[in-house]
């Protein structure tokens, strides 16, 4: 069994300019835009997406990283320059430039809607996302991790590492025995992942064998794992995604 790193599982604004919290329904629009920015709009064609389509994440294992900063939302005013920083890999749509300065749905706290240029208030924006999903690894219950996405301007802040540490600690605390993912071995090795137990496992589509990695919380949890990895999670609530899209319409029209 590969040992899990012993790290703090939660960050507070005092420790970093971001915090990790449970994903909320209001995060959906920002999350989808962030995933599009990081992986492209054709991300739904990826092999691992077959394990997520129509499924809900594992209970209590969907997380958001939110940046806590300042904003100005006064008629005719703009957000502080640091909140509008963009790179080629960051969020690029018109709607994104609005919610990047408000909450993750493009909504702003009421106390920011006051008269007077330069009246700044605290606000949050989503800068990272990570979810885990129920799967069967050749008949053995496990979790599939991903996608992990971090806004480009926040990647040097340790957001990805914090999300991974927090999510893995939460999964272990909930009694899960193993986590599988498809990713770069050099990066995920730091969290204890390896290809040692995945050699006889397959995914429902093309994939690079050396990128199929696993981490055991319980020694021998994946011993003898063989066959196709299949989704076993509960059906997703479609109404939630529809409501999120409707919530974005006023922002796009503004």
N, C-alpha and C positions, 0 to 999 in steps of 0.2 A: 504494500500500500504506500502511496506517495503521501508524505506528510503535508498538511495544509499550513501555509504560513500563519504565524501568530501575529495578527495585526488588529488595530482598532477597527471596529465594524461600523462606526458612525463618525461623521464629521460634522462640526458645527461651524457657524460663521466666524467664531473666534479662532478656529484652527485653519480655516481656508475660506476663500471667497466664494465657496459654493457649499451646498448641503445635499445629502442623499436622503430621499424620502420615498414613500410608497407612491406609485403612479396613481394619478387621479384622472377622472373622466375628462377634466378640462385640459389635460396634457395631450389628448389625441391628435389634434390638428398640428401642434408644434412637433410632436414626435414623428408624425408621418412626413412632415416637411424636412426634418433633420435627417431621417433615413433616406429620403430621396436625394438630399444634398450629398450625403456620404457614400451612398451605394448606387445612385442613378435611379431613374424612374423605372428601369427594367428589372429592378431588384426582385420583383415578384416572380420572375422566371428562375430564380436561383433554386438549386436543389433543396436546400434546407427549408425553403419557404413551403415546400410540400408538407412538411411536418407541422406547420403553423396555420396553414389555410383553414379557415372555418373553426379554429380552436381558440379557446381562452388560455392565457398563461396560467401556470400553476399558481394556486392560491397563495397570496402573500409574497409572491416572487416576481413582481414587476416593479421596477424602480426607475426613478427620474433623478437626475442631477440638476439642480437649479442654481443659477448664479444670483446672488443678492447684491444689488447695486442701487444706483440712483437713476431717476428719469425725470424728464419734464414733459408734461402733457397739457400744455396751455395752448389756446388758440393761436395758431401761427408760429408756435415754437417747435423746436426739434429735440430729439433725444440727445443726450451727451455724446460727443464723438466716440468715446470708448465703447458705448453700447452699439454703435453702428459699424464697428470694425468688421470687415469682411475679407475673406480670402477666397481663392478659387474653389476651395472645397467646402465653404460654409454656405449657410442658407442664403438664397438669392432672390426669392420672389417678393413682389410688392407687399403681400400680406405679411411675409416674414419680417420685413423692416418695421412693421407696426408691432407685432407681438414680441419682437426681440426687446422692446422697451417696456412692454407691459407684462401681464402674466402669459402663460403658455397658450391661451386661447385668443389673445389679442384684446383682452379686457384690461381695463386700468382701474386701480382702486379709486373709490369715490373722492378721496382726499387729494387726488392728483388733478382732478377736474376743476381747478380753481383759477380765477383770473390772476394775471400778473406774470409777465415773462420771467423765467429764471426761477420759478417756484418748484424746486426739486423735491421729490419724495422717494422713499424706499420702494423698490419693486423687484420682482423676480422674473427670470426667463429660463426656459429649459435649455440646458447645454449638453445633456447626456441622457442616454436611455439604455436599459438592459432588462431583458425578461428571460425567464426560464419556462420550459414547457414539459409536460408529461409525455414520455415516450416508453416504448418497450424495446429494449436492446436484445433482440432475439429471444424474447420471452421474459427478460429480466427488467423489472421496473427501474427507470432512471429518469433523469432530467436532461433536456437538450437546452444548451445555453445559447442565446443570441436573438437578434443581432445586438452587438455592442457598438454604439455610435456616440461620438463626441464632437461637438461643434469645433471647427478648426481653430478658432481663436482661443479655445479653452484647453487644448490638448497638452500644453506644457504645464498645466496646473495640477496634473495628477488625477483628473476626473475619471479616466478609464480605470486606473488602478483602484481608486476608491470604490467605484461601482462594482468591480470584480470582487474585491475583498468583502464588501458589504453583502453582495448577493450570495456568495459562497458560504459565508458565515450564517446567513439566514436559512439557506437550504439545509445546511448541516443541522442547525438548531431545530428545524421542522422534521427531522428524522429521515431525510432522504439519504440514500446510500451511495449514489454515484451521479456524476454529471458528465455529459458528452458534449463536444462542440466541434465545429469545423473551422480551423483557423491556423495561423502561423505558429508553428511549434516553438521557435525561439522566444516569442512574446509570451505565450501562455505557459511555458515551462516554469516561469517564475511563480505561478500560482499552483504548481504541482501537476499540471497536465502532461500526459505523454501518450504515445501510440502503443504502449505496451499491451493493453487489453483490447485494442480495437481491430486487430489484424484480421479477425474473422467476421467483422460486422460490415454491413453495406448500407448505403443510403438510396432512396428512391429517385435516382438520377445520377448524372456524371459527377464525380468528385475526385480529388487528388488524395490518394491513400495516406500519404504522410501528413496530411492536414486533419485527419480524423483522430481526435484526441479525447482522452478521458481522465477523470479524477475520481478516485474512490474515497469516500468518507469512512466506509467500513471495509476492513481488509478482506479481500477476496470477493467483493460485491459483484464484480464483473467476470469472475472466473467462469470459463466455459461459455461466455457470451458468443453467440454465433447467429448469423442470419441478418435479415433486413430490420433496420430500425424503423419503427412505425409509431405514428402519433396515437396517443391514448387520452389526450386531454378532453375536457368538457367542451361542448359546442360554444362558440363565441356568441355574444349577444349582439346581433346586427343593429338593433335599435340604437345602441350607444354610438356607433360610428356614424349613423345617419344624423343623430342629434349634433354631433361634433361638427359635421360638414355644414349644417344649417347655422350653427353658431358663428362660423367663419364668414357668412355672407355679408352681414353688416360691416365687417372689417374691410372686406374687399371693396364695398361700395363707398367707404369713407374717403 
